[in-house]
Amino acid sequence: MKYSKDEVMQYVVEEDVKFIRLAFCDVFGRQKNISIMPEELPRAFE
């Protein structure tokens, strides 16, 4: 299922999300995780 940036931002506000955990693979294929605050989410989308 795909969500738009606006839908995600709306969900964060409506559900009073405190932290967002991002999971991704680095260039070596190792999984990395980072937690960000909701205020940092627009920058993460960029």
PyMOL Python script that loads the backbone (N, CA, C, O; Angstrom):
from pymol import cmd

cmd.read_pdbstr("""\
ATOM      1  N   MET A   1       0.841  -1.168   0.000  1.00  0.00           N
ATOM      2  CA  MET A   1       0.000   0.000   0.000  1.00  0.00           C
ATOM      3  C   MET A   1       0.890   1.236   0.000  1.00  0.00           C
ATOM      4  O   MET A   1       1.864   1.290   0.752  1.00  0.00           O
ATOM      5  N   LYS A   2       0.579   2.218  -0.820  1.00  0.00           N
ATOM      6  CA  LYS A   2       1.350   3.450  -0.898  1.00  0.00           C
ATOM      7  C   LYS A   2       0.593   4.593  -0.232  1.00  0.00           C
ATOM      8  O   LYS A   2      -0.621   4.733  -0.384  1.00  0.00           O
ATOM      9  N   TYR A   3       1.327   5.393   0.498  1.00  0.00           N
ATOM     10  CA  TYR A   3       0.771   6.579   1.131  1.00  0.00           C
ATOM     11  C   TYR A   3       1.523   7.790   0.621  1.00  0.00           C
ATOM     12  O   TYR A   3       2.729   7.723   0.381  1.00  0.00           O
ATOM     13  N   SER A   4       0.829   8.881   0.456  1.00  0.00           N
ATOM     14  CA  SER A   4       1.480  10.115   0.028  1.00  0.00           C
ATOM     15  C   SER A   4       2.134  10.788   1.232  1.00  0.00           C
ATOM     16  O   SER A   4       1.831  10.479   2.385  1.00  0.00           O
ATOM     17  N   LYS A   5       3.026  11.703   0.931  1.00  0.00           N
ATOM     18  CA  LYS A   5       3.693  12.469   1.982  1.00  0.00           C
ATOM     19  C   LYS A   5       2.664  13.176   2.855  1.00  0.00           C
ATOM     20  O   LYS A   5       2.785  13.180   4.080  1.00  0.00           O
ATOM     21  N   ASP A   6       1.650  13.775   2.227  1.00  0.00           N
ATOM     22  CA  ASP A   6       0.617  14.500   2.975  1.00  0.00           C
ATOM     23  C   ASP A   6      -0.188  13.572   3.881  1.00  0.00           C
ATOM     24  O   ASP A   6      -0.549  13.952   4.995  1.00  0.00           O
ATOM     25  N   GLU A   7      -0.470  12.365   3.411  1.00  0.00           N
ATOM     26  CA  GLU A   7      -1.209  11.410   4.232  1.00  0.00           C
ATOM     27  C   GLU A   7      -0.406  10.992   5.460  1.00  0.00           C
ATOM     28  O   GLU A   7      -0.960  10.850   6.550  1.00  0.00           O
ATOM     29  N   VAL A   8       0.884  10.798   5.283  1.00  0.00           N
ATOM     30  CA  VAL A   8       1.745  10.437   6.407  1.00  0.00           C
ATOM     31  C   VAL A   8       1.811  11.585   7.402  1.00  0.00           C
ATOM     32  O   VAL A   8       1.696  11.369   8.609  1.00  0.00           O
ATOM     33  N   MET A   9       1.994  12.796   6.908  1.00  0.00           N
ATOM     34  CA  MET A   9       2.070  13.963   7.792  1.00  0.00           C
ATOM     35  C   MET A   9       0.765  14.143   8.568  1.00  0.00           C
ATOM     36  O   MET A   9       0.786  14.476   9.753  1.00  0.00           O
ATOM     37  N   GLN A  10      -0.354  13.928   7.909  1.00  0.00           N
ATOM     38  CA  GLN A  10      -1.659  14.040   8.562  1.00  0.00           C
ATOM     39  C   GLN A  10      -1.800  12.979   9.656  1.00  0.00           C
ATOM     40  O   GLN A  10      -2.281  13.280  10.748  1.00  0.00           O
ATOM     41  N   TYR A  11      -1.391  11.758   9.376  1.00  0.00           N
ATOM     42  CA  TYR A  11      -1.457  10.685  10.367  1.00  0.00           C
ATOM     43  C   TYR A  11      -0.621  11.022  11.602  1.00  0.00           C
ATOM     44  O   TYR A  11      -1.062  10.818  12.733  1.00  0.00           O
ATOM     45  N   VAL A  12       0.581  11.538  11.376  1.00  0.00           N
ATOM     46  CA  VAL A  12       1.475  11.893  12.478  1.00  0.00           C
ATOM     47  C   VAL A  12       0.810  12.917  13.400  1.00  0.00           C
ATOM     48  O   VAL A  12       0.900  12.811  14.624  1.00  0.00           O
ATOM     49  N   VAL A  13       0.154  13.894  12.813  1.00  0.00           N
ATOM     50  CA  VAL A  13      -0.512  14.931  13.605  1.00  0.00           C
ATOM     51  C   VAL A  13      -1.725  14.354  14.330  1.00  0.00           C
ATOM     52  O   VAL A  13      -1.893  14.573  15.530  1.00  0.00           O
ATOM     53  N   GLU A  14      -2.566  13.621  13.613  1.00  0.00           N
ATOM     54  CA  GLU A  14      -3.805  13.092  14.192  1.00  0.00           C
ATOM     55  C   GLU A  14      -3.546  12.101  15.326  1.00  0.00           C
ATOM     56  O   GLU A  14      -4.281  12.083  16.314  1.00  0.00           O
ATOM     57  N   GLU A  15      -2.519  11.287  15.191  1.00  0.00           N
ATOM     58  CA  GLU A  15      -2.241  10.244  16.187  1.00  0.00           C
ATOM     59  C   GLU A  15      -1.222  10.681  17.233  1.00  0.00           C
ATOM     60  O   GLU A  15      -0.835   9.879  18.084  1.00  0.00           O
ATOM     61  N   ASP A  16      -0.784  11.927  17.187  1.00  0.00           N
ATOM     62  CA  ASP A  16       0.166  12.480  18.151  1.00  0.00           C
ATOM     63  C   ASP A  16       1.408  11.593  18.279  1.00  0.00           C
ATOM     64  O   ASP A  16       1.809  11.207  19.377  1.00  0.00           O
ATOM     65  N   VAL A  17       2.000  11.283  17.127  1.00  0.00           N
ATOM     66  CA  VAL A  17       3.190  10.436  17.067  1.00  0.00           C
ATOM     67  C   VAL A  17       4.364  11.161  17.723  1.00  0.00           C
ATOM     68  O   VAL A  17       4.589  12.344  17.467  1.00  0.00           O
ATOM     69  N   LYS A  18       5.102  10.458  18.557  1.00  0.00           N
ATOM     70  CA  LYS A  18       6.223  11.054  19.294  1.00  0.00           C
ATOM     71  C   LYS A  18       7.566  10.832  18.604  1.00  0.00           C
ATOM     72  O   LYS A  18       8.407  11.730  18.579  1.00  0.00           O
ATOM     73  N   PHE A  19       7.770   9.634  18.044  1.00  0.00           N
ATOM     74  CA  PHE A  19       9.010   9.285  17.367  1.00  0.00           C
ATOM     75  C   PHE A  19       8.696   8.508  16.102  1.00  0.00           C
ATOM     76  O   PHE A  19       7.679   7.820  16.018  1.00  0.00           O
ATOM     77  N   ILE A  20       9.575   8.624  15.122  1.00  0.00           N
ATOM     78  CA  ILE A  20       9.429   7.884  13.875  1.00  0.00           C
ATOM     79  C   ILE A  20      10.718   7.101  13.667  1.00  0.00           C
ATOM     80  O   ILE A  20      11.806   7.677  13.664  1.00  0.00           O
ATOM     81  N   ARG A  21      10.598   5.803  13.495  1.00  0.00           N
ATOM     82  CA  ARG A  21      11.772   4.976  13.265  1.00  0.00           C
ATOM     83  C   ARG A  21      11.890   4.678  11.776  1.00  0.00           C
ATOM     84  O   ARG A  21      10.956   4.173  11.153  1.00  0.00           O
ATOM     85  N   LEU A  22      13.050   4.997  11.219  1.00  0.00           N
ATOM     86  CA  LEU A  22      13.335   4.738   9.814  1.00  0.00           C
ATOM     87  C   LEU A  22      14.315   3.578   9.730  1.00  0.00           C
ATOM     88  O   LEU A  22      15.317   3.559  10.444  1.00  0.00           O
ATOM     89  N   ALA A  23      14.038   2.618   8.870  1.00  0.00           N
ATOM     90  CA  ALA A  23      14.929   1.479   8.657  1.00  0.00           C
ATOM     91  C   ALA A  23      15.325   1.463   7.184  1.00  0.00           C
ATOM     92  O   ALA A  23      14.489   1.649   6.300  1.00  0.00           O
ATOM     93  N   PHE A  24      16.619   1.236   6.937  1.00  0.00           N
ATOM     94  CA  PHE A  24      17.129   1.236   5.572  1.00  0.00           C
ATOM     95  C   PHE A  24      18.413   0.426   5.527  1.00  0.00           C
ATOM     96  O   PHE A  24      18.973   0.086   6.570  1.00  0.00           O
ATOM     97  N   CYS A  25      18.877   0.117   4.336  1.00  0.00           N
ATOM     98  CA  CYS A  25      20.144  -0.583   4.146  1.00  0.00           C
ATOM     99  C   CYS A  25      21.196   0.405   3.678  1.00  0.00           C
ATOM    100  O   CYS A  25      20.919   1.260   2.837  1.00  0.00           O
ATOM    101  N   ASP A  26      22.414   0.291   4.221  1.00  0.00           N
ATOM    102  CA  ASP A  26      23.494   1.162   3.776  1.00  0.00           C
ATOM    103  C   ASP A  26      24.083   0.602   2.478  1.00  0.00           C
ATOM    104  O   ASP A  26      23.603  -0.402   1.953  1.00  0.00           O
ATOM    105  N   VAL A  27      25.114   1.252   1.975  1.00  0.00           N
ATOM    106  CA  VAL A  27      25.694   0.835   0.686  1.00  0.00           C
ATOM    107  C   VAL A  27      26.349  -0.537   0.754  1.00  0.00           C
ATOM    108  O   VAL A  27      26.608  -1.146  -0.284  1.00  0.00           O
ATOM    109  N   PHE A  28      26.623  -1.036   1.962  1.00  0.00           N
ATOM    110  CA  PHE A  28      27.216  -2.364   2.123  1.00  0.00           C
ATOM    111  C   PHE A  28      26.168  -3.443   2.368  1.00  0.00           C
ATOM    112  O   PHE A  28      26.509  -4.611   2.557  1.00  0.00           O
ATOM    113  N   GLY A  29      24.886  -3.054   2.366  1.00  0.00           N
ATOM    114  CA  GLY A  29      23.802  -4.008   2.551  1.00  0.00           C
ATOM    115  C   GLY A  29      23.443  -4.284   3.998  1.00  0.00           C
ATOM    116  O   GLY A  29      22.646  -5.181   4.272  1.00  0.00           O
ATOM    117  N   ARG A  30      24.014  -3.534   4.930  1.00  0.00           N
ATOM    118  CA  ARG A  30      23.701  -3.724   6.343  1.00  0.00           C
ATOM    119  C   ARG A  30      22.497  -2.874   6.719  1.00  0.00           C
ATOM    120  O   ARG A  30      22.373  -1.724   6.298  1.00  0.00           O
ATOM    121  N   GLN A  31      21.621  -3.453   7.512  1.00  0.00           N
ATOM    122  CA  GLN A  31      20.434  -2.716   7.931  1.00  0.00           C
ATOM    123  C   GLN A  31      20.806  -1.682   8.981  1.00  0.00           C
ATOM    124  O   GLN A  31      21.553  -1.959   9.919  1.00  0.00           O
ATOM    125  N   LYS A  32      20.264  -0.485   8.798  1.00  0.00           N
ATOM    126  CA  LYS A  32      20.477   0.617   9.733  1.00  0.00           C
ATOM    127  C   LYS A  32      19.124   1.117  10.196  1.00  0.00           C
ATOM    128  O   LYS A  32      18.135   1.003   9.472  1.00  0.00           O
ATOM    129  N   ASN A  33      19.074   1.671  11.397  1.00  0.00           N
ATOM    130  CA  ASN A  33      17.850   2.245  11.956  1.00  0.00           C
ATOM    131  C   ASN A  33      18.174   3.607  12.540  1.00  0.00           C
ATOM    132  O   ASN A  33      19.265   3.829  13.067  1.00  0.00           O
ATOM    133  N   ILE A  34      17.225   4.503  12.442  1.00  0.00           N
ATOM    134  CA  ILE A  34      17.372   5.822  13.052  1.00  0.00           C
ATOM    135  C   ILE A  34      15.987   6.269  13.503  1.00  0.00           C
ATOM    136  O   ILE A  34      14.992   6.003  12.829  1.00  0.00           O
ATOM    137  N   SER A  35      15.928   6.941  14.634  1.00  0.00           N
ATOM    138  CA  SER A  35      14.675   7.498  15.123  1.00  0.00           C
ATOM    139  C   SER A  35      14.735   9.010  14.986  1.00  0.00           C
ATOM    140  O   SER A  35      15.754   9.633  15.280  1.00  0.00           O
ATOM    141  N   ILE A  36      13.627   9.592  14.534  1.00  0.00           N
ATOM    142  CA  ILE A  36      13.562  11.037  14.381  1.00  0.00           C
ATOM    143  C   ILE A  36      12.300  11.555  15.056  1.00  0.00           C
ATOM    144  O   ILE A  36      11.353  10.809  15.304  1.00  0.00           O
ATOM    145  N   MET A  37      12.311  12.826  15.341  1.00  0.00           N
ATOM    146  CA  MET A  37      11.138  13.492  15.908  1.00  0.00           C
ATOM    147  C   MET A  37      10.199  13.858  14.752  1.00  0.00           C
ATOM    148  O   MET A  37      10.656  14.023  13.621  1.00  0.00           O
ATOM    149  N   PRO A  38       8.905  13.987  15.017  1.00  0.00           N
ATOM    150  CA  PRO A  38       7.952  14.337  13.952  1.00  0.00           C
ATOM    151  C   PRO A  38       8.299  15.640  13.231  1.00  0.00           C
ATOM    152  O   PRO A  38       7.994  15.781  12.047  1.00  0.00           O
ATOM    153  N   GLU A  39       8.930  16.597  13.922  1.00  0.00           N
ATOM    154  CA  GLU A  39       9.288  17.861  13.285  1.00  0.00           C
ATOM    155  C   GLU A  39      10.343  17.681  12.201  1.00  0.00           C
ATOM    156  O   GLU A  39      10.465  18.523  11.312  1.00  0.00           O
ATOM    157  N   GLU A  40      11.104  16.596  12.264  1.00  0.00           N
ATOM    158  CA  GLU A  40      12.161  16.326  11.291  1.00  0.00           C
ATOM    159  C   GLU A  40      11.661  15.551  10.076  1.00  0.00           C
ATOM    160  O   GLU A  40      12.410  15.353   9.119  1.00  0.00           O
ATOM    161  N   LEU A  41      10.414  15.112  10.103  1.00  0.00           N
ATOM    162  CA  LEU A  41       9.883  14.286   9.025  1.00  0.00           C
ATOM    163  C   LEU A  41       9.865  14.978   7.667  1.00  0.00           C
ATOM    164  O   LEU A  41      10.233  14.339   6.681  1.00  0.00           O
ATOM    165  N   PRO A  42       9.459  16.247   7.549  1.00  0.00           N
ATOM    166  CA  PRO A  42       9.499  16.884   6.232  1.00  0.00           C
ATOM    167  C   PRO A  42      10.903  16.871   5.619  1.00  0.00           C
ATOM    168  O   PRO A  42      11.057  16.663   4.415  1.00  0.00           O
ATOM    169  N   ARG A  43      11.904  17.091   6.435  1.00  0.00           N
ATOM    170  CA  ARG A  43      13.284  17.050   5.931  1.00  0.00           C
ATOM    171  C   ARG A  43      13.674  15.630   5.508  1.00  0.00           C
ATOM    172  O   ARG A  43      14.406  15.457   4.533  1.00  0.00           O
ATOM    173  N   ALA A  44      13.194  14.619   6.227  1.00  0.00           N
ATOM    174  CA  ALA A  44      13.488  13.236   5.880  1.00  0.00           C
ATOM    175  C   ALA A  44      12.869  12.866   4.532  1.00  0.00           C
ATOM    176  O   ALA A  44      13.438  12.062   3.793  1.00  0.00           O
ATOM    177  N   PHE A  45      11.718  13.439   4.206  1.00  0.00           N
ATOM    178  CA  PHE A  45      11.084  13.188   2.909  1.00  0.00           C
ATOM    179  C   PHE A  45      11.905  13.766   1.756  1.00  0.00           C
ATOM    180  O   PHE A  45      11.875  13.251   0.638  1.00  0.00           O
ATOM    181  N   GLU A  46      12.632  14.836   2.043  1.00  0.00           N
ATOM    182  CA  GLU A  46      13.458  15.458   0.996  1.00  0.00           C
ATOM    183  C   GLU A  46      14.644  14.576   0.722  1.00  0.00           C
ATOM    184  O   GLU A  46      15.475  14.903  -0.124  1.00  0.00           O
TER     185      GLU A  46
END
""", "prot")
cmd.dss("prot")
cmd.show_as("cartoon", "prot")
cmd.util.cbc("prot")
cmd.orient("prot")
